[in-house]
Amino acid sequence: MARIEFTGLSKVDKIILGSFYWSIRIVPLLFIIYEAAFGPSFKQSMTEKYLSESVKGVVDTQYNDQRNHNARTIILKDSSVFYVGKSWEPKIEAGDSLYKKKGTLLLEVYKKDGRKMVLDYRPLIPK
């Protein structure tokens, strides 16, 4: 690692610049440690994400979004966007109606032929 020399500066200026240099390196590390120790777990984050979602609409189109890690993306007729996991891809088709109430972990899929399917988010949440 290269050593930084502050030539031609007063002792106070060197202390200020050195403190700035090291704080840029240490603060992000402290933030990561704090989040790991006191932040929500991945399981909590995923559960909160799924509980906060609400969906209501008819599936217009589906595609794999390469810019978003090839996630299966569903566009509803009202232009809203909904992402589904790989295990749900074959279960949802264009023309199906989707309904999920905020605060629940169940997605109701009303098929074009009148059948109703309920997809549960709980298996998608890591243990």
N, CA, C and O of each residue as an XYZ file, in Angstrom:
508
protein
N       0.849     -1.167      0.000
C       0.000      0.000      0.000
C       0.900      1.236      0.000
O       1.879      1.307      0.742
N       0.557      2.188     -0.828
C       1.345      3.411     -0.948
C       1.127      4.292      0.268
O       0.018      4.411      0.788
N       2.193      4.892      0.695
C       2.106      5.806      1.834
C       1.880      7.212      1.294
O       2.525      7.638      0.336
N       0.959      7.917      1.924
C       0.658      9.280      1.493
C       1.485     10.247      2.328
O       1.459     10.203      3.558
N       2.204     11.102      1.660
C       3.035     12.106      2.328
C       2.392     13.475      2.151
O       2.045     13.871      1.038
N       2.240     14.174      3.234
C       1.701     15.525      3.198
C       2.860     16.492      3.439
O       3.072     16.943      4.565
N       3.593     16.804      2.400
C       4.737     17.704      2.559
C       4.291     19.152      2.413
O       3.377     19.451      1.644
N       4.917     20.021      3.128
C       4.634     21.446      3.050
C       3.384     21.865      3.809
O       2.916     22.991      3.644
N       2.838     20.990      4.629
C       1.646     21.324      5.398
C       1.992     21.442      6.876
O       2.948     20.832      7.356
N       1.210     22.226      7.578
C       1.421     22.341      9.024
C       0.961     21.043      9.695
O       0.280     20.223      9.080
N       1.334     20.874     10.932
C       0.983     19.674     11.686
C      -0.537     19.547     11.821
O      -1.076     18.445     11.712
N      -1.221     20.650     12.053
C      -2.685     20.647     12.179
C      -3.333     20.226     10.864
O      -4.276     19.434     10.866
N      -2.834     20.748      9.736
C      -3.373     20.384      8.426
C      -3.171     18.895      8.153
O      -4.051     18.239      7.596
N      -2.020     18.367      8.544
C      -1.763     16.941      8.355
C      -2.722     16.083      9.171
O      -3.207     15.056      8.696
N      -2.987     16.505     10.386
C      -3.926     15.768     11.247
C      -5.327     15.790     10.644
O      -6.013     14.768     10.612
N      -5.744     16.955     10.168
C      -7.080     17.076      9.566
C      -7.193     16.202      8.321
O      -8.166     15.464      8.169
N      -6.207     16.278      7.432
C      -6.239     15.471      6.211
C      -6.145     13.977      6.520
O      -6.833     13.172      5.894
N      -5.314     13.611      7.464
C      -5.192     12.203      7.857
C      -6.479     11.675      8.455
O      -6.889     10.549      8.174
N      -7.121     12.501      9.290
C      -8.401     12.098      9.884
C      -9.461     11.905      8.808
O     -10.230     10.945      8.854
N      -9.501     12.798      7.859
C     -10.454     12.693      6.755
C     -10.199     11.415      5.949
O     -11.130     10.678      5.623
N      -8.928     11.165      5.634
C      -8.548      9.987      4.848
C      -8.993      8.700      5.544
O      -9.589      7.832      4.907
N      -8.711      8.567      6.837
C      -9.066      7.349      7.556
C     -10.559      7.236      7.834
O     -11.092      6.128      7.875
N     -11.244      8.362      8.027
C     -12.694      8.287      8.270
C     -13.427      7.783      7.031
O     -14.437      7.090      7.154
N     -12.935      8.121      5.838
C     -13.547      7.618      4.602
C     -13.422      6.095      4.536
O     -14.301      5.429      3.988
N     -12.382      5.556      5.068
C     -12.169      4.105      5.054
C     -12.902      3.401      6.194
O     -13.373      2.278      6.010
N     -13.008      4.017      7.343
C     -13.556      3.351      8.517
C     -15.080      3.463      8.615
O     -15.730      2.500      9.021
N     -15.660      4.590      8.261
C     -17.106      4.794      8.414
C     -17.925      3.747      7.655
O     -18.852      3.192      8.246
N     -17.643      3.442      6.384
C     -18.429      2.390      5.717
C     -18.305      1.029      6.409
O     -19.279      0.279      6.478
N     -17.131      0.714      6.912
C     -16.934     -0.547      7.625
C     -17.771     -0.576      8.903
O     -18.391     -1.593      9.214
N     -17.791      0.516      9.634
C     -18.610      0.595     10.852
C     -20.098      0.465     10.527
O     -20.847     -0.165     11.275
N     -20.523      1.058      9.420
C     -21.924      0.954      9.006
C     -22.299     -0.498      8.715
O     -23.360     -0.961      9.132
N     -21.443     -1.205      8.010
C     -21.699     -2.613      7.679
C     -21.778     -3.454      8.950
O     -22.664     -4.298      9.086
N     -20.858     -3.224      9.871
C     -20.870     -3.964     11.137
C     -22.138     -3.657     11.925
O     -22.755     -4.566     12.481
N     -22.532     -2.391     11.978
C     -23.750     -2.010     12.699
C     -24.981     -2.675     12.090
O     -25.814     -3.219     12.816
N     -25.102     -2.636     10.760
C     -26.255     -3.261     10.085
C     -26.297     -4.761     10.329
O     -27.369     -5.328     10.538
N     -25.135     -5.409     10.303
C     -25.088     -6.852     10.529
C     -25.505     -7.193     11.962
O     -26.167     -8.204     12.193
N     -25.122     -6.357     12.912
C     -25.415     -6.644     14.315
C     -26.824     -6.220     14.727
O     -27.482     -6.931     15.486
N     -27.294     -5.073     14.239
C     -28.546     -4.514     14.748
C     -29.647     -4.366     13.711
O     -30.792     -4.084     14.066
N     -29.324     -4.549     12.435
C     -30.327     -4.397     11.379
C     -31.230     -5.618     11.295
O     -30.965     -6.636     11.934
N     -32.297     -5.518     10.509
C     -33.202     -6.663     10.366
C     -32.505     -7.804      9.618
O     -31.630     -7.575      8.782
N     -32.909     -9.021      9.935
C     -32.346    -10.177      9.247
C     -32.908    -10.245      7.833
O     -33.887     -9.572      7.511
N     -32.286    -11.056      7.000
C     -32.767    -11.229      5.627
C     -34.185    -11.786      5.641
O     -35.023    -11.384      4.833
N     -34.449    -12.700      6.550
C     -35.791    -13.293      6.679
C     -36.818    -12.214      7.027
O     -37.900    -12.175      6.442
N     -36.484    -11.345      7.972
C     -37.392    -10.260      8.350
C     -37.623     -9.309      7.179
O     -38.752     -8.881      6.939
N     -36.563     -8.980      6.454
C     -36.679     -8.066      5.323
C     -37.588     -8.641      4.241
O     -38.441     -7.936      3.702
N     -37.404     -9.926      3.925
C     -38.223    -10.565      2.888
C     -39.683    -10.654      3.330
O     -40.588    -10.401      2.534
N     -39.915    -11.008      4.588
C     -41.286    -11.099      5.100
C     -41.974     -9.738      5.023
O     -43.119     -9.646      4.580
N     -41.281     -8.683      5.451
C     -41.855     -7.335      5.398
C     -42.136     -6.907      3.960
O     -43.154     -6.273      3.682
N     -41.235     -7.253      3.055
C     -41.426     -6.919      1.637
C     -42.679     -7.583      1.098
O     -43.515     -6.930      0.474
N     -42.811     -8.888      1.338
C     -43.976     -9.619      0.827
C     -45.269     -9.135      1.479
O     -46.293     -9.028      0.803
N     -45.242     -8.842      2.773
C     -46.448     -8.367      3.451
C     -46.878     -6.985      2.959
O     -48.068     -6.668      2.976
N     -45.935     -6.169      2.526
C     -46.263     -4.807      2.100
C     -46.802     -4.749      0.669
O     -47.362     -3.730      0.264
N     -46.643     -5.818     -0.091
C     -47.115     -5.826     -1.477
C     -48.628     -5.993     -1.544
O     -49.229     -6.723     -0.755
N     -49.217     -5.310     -2.491
C     -50.614     -5.557     -2.833
C     -50.697     -5.587     -4.363
O     -50.062     -4.790     -5.053
N     -51.489     -6.518     -4.865
C     -51.614     -6.700     -6.305
C     -53.083     -6.900     -6.638
O     -53.801     -7.630     -5.955
N     -53.508     -6.240     -7.695
C     -54.864     -6.440     -8.178
C     -54.871     -6.065     -9.655
O     -54.703     -4.899    -10.012
N     -55.068     -7.070    -10.509
C     -55.113     -6.782    -11.923
C     -55.035     -8.029    -12.776
O     -54.890     -9.146    -12.280
N     -55.134     -7.803    -14.076
C     -55.107     -8.878    -15.062
C     -53.736     -8.877    -15.739
O     -53.218     -7.826    -16.116
N     -53.155    -10.074    -15.886
C     -51.839    -10.216    -16.499
C     -51.931     -9.883    -17.981
O     -52.724    -10.482    -18.707
N     -51.130     -8.940    -18.423
C     -51.074     -8.569    -19.838
C     -49.932     -9.312    -20.526
O     -50.152    -10.066    -21.474
N     -48.699     -9.090    -20.037
C     -47.534     -9.741    -20.631
C     -46.584    -10.206    -19.538
O     -46.650     -9.751    -18.396
N     -45.692    -11.131    -19.919
C     -44.661    -11.646    -19.019
C     -43.344    -11.726    -19.784
O     -43.328    -11.999    -20.984
N     -42.264    -11.490    -19.091
C     -40.942    -11.651    -19.696
C     -39.901    -11.773    -18.598
O     -40.161    -11.444    -17.440
N     -38.724    -12.247    -18.970
C     -37.592    -12.308    -18.045
C     -36.768    -11.042    -18.226
O     -36.233    -10.785    -19.305
N     -36.672    -10.260    -17.167
C     -35.960     -8.984    -17.203
C     -34.469     -9.227    -16.998
O     -34.024     -9.462    -15.875
N     -33.704     -9.171    -18.075
C     -32.272     -9.437    -17.999
C     -31.536     -8.410    -17.154
O     -30.523     -8.733    -16.535
N     -32.031     -7.178    -17.119
C     -31.378     -6.135    -16.327
C     -31.624     -6.318    -14.832
O     -30.952     -5.693    -14.012
N     -32.591     -7.177    -14.473
C     -32.917     -7.428    -13.072
C     -32.676     -8.907    -12.750
O     -33.562     -9.589    -12.235
N     -31.493     -9.384    -13.053
C     -31.082    -10.757    -12.756
C     -32.010    -11.791    -13.390
O     -32.211    -12.872    -12.838
N     -32.569    -11.460    -14.539
C     -33.444    -12.350    -15.298
C     -34.714    -12.703    -14.519
O     -35.265    -13.791    -14.687
N     -35.171    -11.791    -13.675
C     -36.371    -12.020    -12.870
C     -37.607    -12.063    -13.762
O     -37.726    -11.295    -14.716
N     -38.513    -12.963    -13.443
C     -39.763    -13.064    -14.189
C     -40.603    -11.837    -13.850
O     -40.931    -11.599    -12.688
N     -40.943    -11.071    -14.864
C     -41.648     -9.812    -14.695
C     -43.011     -9.907    -15.355
O     -43.135    -10.334    -16.503
N     -44.013     -9.508    -14.623
C     -45.378     -9.524    -15.130
C     -45.871     -8.087    -15.215
O     -45.769     -7.319    -14.258
N     -46.403     -7.741    -16.372
C     -47.016     -6.420    -16.561
C     -48.528     -6.632    -16.553
O     -49.064     -7.422    -17.330
N     -49.197     -5.914    -15.662
C     -50.648     -6.004    -15.593
C     -51.277     -5.031    -16.587
O     -50.606     -4.132    -17.094
N     -52.553     -5.214    -16.857
C     -53.251     -4.370    -17.844
C     -53.184     -2.890    -17.475
O     -53.197     -2.031    -18.356
N     -53.113     -2.584    -16.169
C     -53.035     -1.175    -15.743
C     -51.599     -0.655    -15.745
O     -51.327      0.423    -15.216
N     -50.673     -1.426    -16.343
C     -49.252     -1.088    -16.488
C     -48.433     -1.250    -15.222
O     -47.250     -0.907    -15.218
N     -49.019     -1.760    -14.150
C     -48.212     -1.997    -12.958
C     -47.355     -3.244    -13.176
O     -47.681     -4.117    -13.980
N     -46.252     -3.296    -12.436
C     -45.259     -4.355    -12.603
C     -45.263     -5.236    -11.361
O     -45.369     -4.749    -10.235
N     -45.144     -6.544    -11.586
C     -45.149     -7.518    -10.503
C     -44.093     -8.562    -10.814
O     -44.014     -9.050    -11.941
N     -43.280     -8.909     -9.825
C     -42.217     -9.898    -10.009
C     -42.613    -11.195     -9.321
O     -43.157    -11.179     -8.217
N     -42.337    -12.322     -9.978
C     -42.635    -13.623     -9.384
C     -41.379    -14.486     -9.375
O     -40.472    -14.304    -10.186
N     -41.349    -15.421     -8.447
C     -40.230    -16.348     -8.351
C     -40.304    -17.413     -9.430
O     -41.340    -17.608    -10.065
N     -39.184    -18.098     -9.624
C     -39.081    -19.133    -10.654
C     -40.143    -20.219    -10.483
O     -40.682    -20.717    -11.471
N     -40.446    -20.589     -9.246
C     -41.402    -21.669     -9.018
C     -42.828    -21.286     -9.419
O     -43.665    -22.162     -9.636
N     -43.107    -19.993     -9.517
C     -44.456    -19.552     -9.877
C     -44.620    -19.283    -11.371
O     -45.745    -19.133    -11.847
N     -43.515    -19.221    -12.120
C     -43.572    -18.891    -13.554
C     -44.604    -19.705    -14.327
O     -45.431    -19.120    -15.027
N     -44.584    -21.043    -14.224
C     -45.528    -21.813    -15.047
C     -46.978    -21.735    -14.567
O     -47.880    -22.195    -15.268
N     -47.210    -21.174    -13.412
C     -48.558    -21.143    -12.838
C     -49.348    -19.899    -13.224
O     -50.565    -19.860    -13.045
N     -48.673    -18.887    -13.749
C     -49.338    -17.629    -14.089
C     -49.209    -17.390    -15.583
O     -48.113    -17.465    -16.139
N     -50.329    -17.102    -16.228
C     -50.351    -16.898    -17.677
C     -51.036    -15.576    -18.011
O     -51.738    -14.993    -17.185
N     -50.815    -15.123    -19.231
C     -51.499    -13.916    -19.709
C     -53.005    -14.153    -19.643
O     -53.493    -15.218    -20.021
N     -53.725    -13.163    -19.164
C     -55.172    -13.256    -19.031
C     -55.630    -13.655    -17.644
O     -56.806    -13.493    -17.320
N     -54.733    -14.174    -16.810
C     -55.085    -14.518    -15.431
C     -55.250    -13.245    -14.607
O     -54.594    -12.236    -14.870
N     -56.124    -13.298    -13.617
C     -56.301    -12.180    -12.692
C     -55.552    -12.484    -11.410
O     -55.638    -13.588    -10.873
N     -54.818    -11.497    -10.924
C     -54.047    -11.647     -9.696
C     -54.637    -10.751     -8.614
O     -55.051     -9.623     -8.881
N     -54.669    -11.274     -7.379
C     -55.137    -10.476     -6.260
C     -54.344    -10.855     -5.021
O     -54.282    -12.025     -4.643
N     -53.741     -9.860     -4.397
C     -53.055    -10.041     -3.127
C     -53.315     -8.820     -2.276
O     -52.995     -7.693     -2.654
N     -53.898     -9.065     -1.126
C     -54.188     -7.989     -0.194
C     -52.928     -7.678      0.620
O     -52.215     -8.586      1.047
N     -52.666     -6.397      0.828
C     -51.533     -5.979      1.650
C     -51.703     -6.563      3.054
O     -52.791     -6.517      3.629
N     -50.611     -7.113      3.599
C     -50.666     -7.686      4.937
C     -50.873     -9.195      4.942
O     -50.877     -9.812      6.007
N     -51.045     -9.796      3.775
C     -51.183    -11.248      3.689
C     -50.005    -11.833      2.918
O     -49.268    -11.114      2.243
N     -49.844    -13.131      3.030
C     -48.792    -13.830      2.301
C     -49.382    -14.776      1.251
O     -48.733    -15.741      0.847
N     -50.600    -14.499      0.815
C     -51.266    -15.339     -0.171
C     -51.602    -14.540     -1.423
O     -52.183    -13.458     -1.343
N     -51.233    -15.079     -2.572
C     -51.556    -14.482     -3.866
C     -52.623    -15.353     -4.514
O     -52.406    -16.545     -4.735
N     -53.758    -14.770     -4.814
C     -54.840    -15.500     -5.469
C     -54.709    -15.307     -6.974
O     -54.572    -14.186     -7.464
N     -54.753    -16.421     -7.695
C     -54.663    -16.401     -9.153
C     -55.976    -16.958     -9.687
O     -56.309    -18.120     -9.455
N     -56.713    -16.123    -10.401
C     -57.966    -16.544    -11.021
C     -57.667    -16.819    -12.486
O     -57.386    -15.907    -13.264
N     -57.733    -18.103    -12.846
C     -57.393    -18.540    -14.199
C     -58.496    -18.150    -15.185
O     -59.640    -17.903    -14.803
N     -58.120    -18.104    -16.457
C     -59.073    -17.740    -17.511
C     -60.250    -18.705    -17.561
O     -61.364    -18.313    -17.909
N     -60.004    -19.974    -17.213
C     -61.071    -20.981    -17.278
C     -61.943    -21.011    -16.028
O     -62.804    -21.882    -15.906
N     -61.738    -20.071    -15.089
C     -62.590    -19.965    -13.909
C     -62.005    -20.607    -12.654
O     -62.534    -20.401    -11.562
N     -60.944    -21.369    -12.781
C     -60.330    -21.987    -11.604
C     -59.625    -20.919    -10.763
O     -59.188    -19.882    -11.261
N     -59.536    -21.225     -9.454
C     -58.815    -20.332     -8.538
C     -57.631    -21.102     -7.958
O     -57.772    -22.248     -7.531
N     -56.478    -20.468     -7.949
C     -55.268    -21.051     -7.384
C     -54.728    -20.060     -6.355
O     -54.733    -18.851     -6.587
N     -54.266    -20.574     -5.226
C     -53.688    -19.715     -4.196
C     -52.209    -20.074     -4.058
O     -51.852    -21.221     -3.790
N     -51.364    -19.069     -4.247
C     -49.917    -19.244     -4.113
C     -49.476    -18.608     -2.799
O     -49.855    -17.480     -2.482
N     -48.683    -19.338     -2.052
C     -48.252    -18.925     -0.714
C     -46.812    -18.427     -0.756
O     -45.941    -19.095     -1.313
N     -46.559    -17.276     -0.181
C     -45.215    -16.696     -0.149
C     -44.318    -17.379      0.887
O     -43.095    -17.314      0.767
N     -44.890    -18.027      1.892
C     -44.086    -18.556      2.995
C     -42.961    -19.494      2.546
O     -41.865    -19.405      3.100
N     -43.170    -20.383      1.579
C     -42.035    -21.210      1.142
C     -40.908    -20.413      0.471
O     -39.785    -20.903      0.361
N     -41.204    -19.195      0.025
C     -40.191    -18.356     -0.623
C     -39.310    -17.618      0.380
O     -38.249    -17.107      0.021
N     -39.750    -17.564      1.637
C     -39.007    -16.853      2.669
C     -37.935    -17.789      3.226
O     -38.251    -18.899      3.653
N     -36.674    -17.356      3.228
C     -35.608    -18.231      3.737
C     -35.808    -18.575      5.214
O     -36.350    -17.785      5.986
N     -35.368    -19.742      5.574
C     -35.523    -20.221      6.970
C     -34.544    -19.536      7.898
O     -34.533    -19.813      9.097
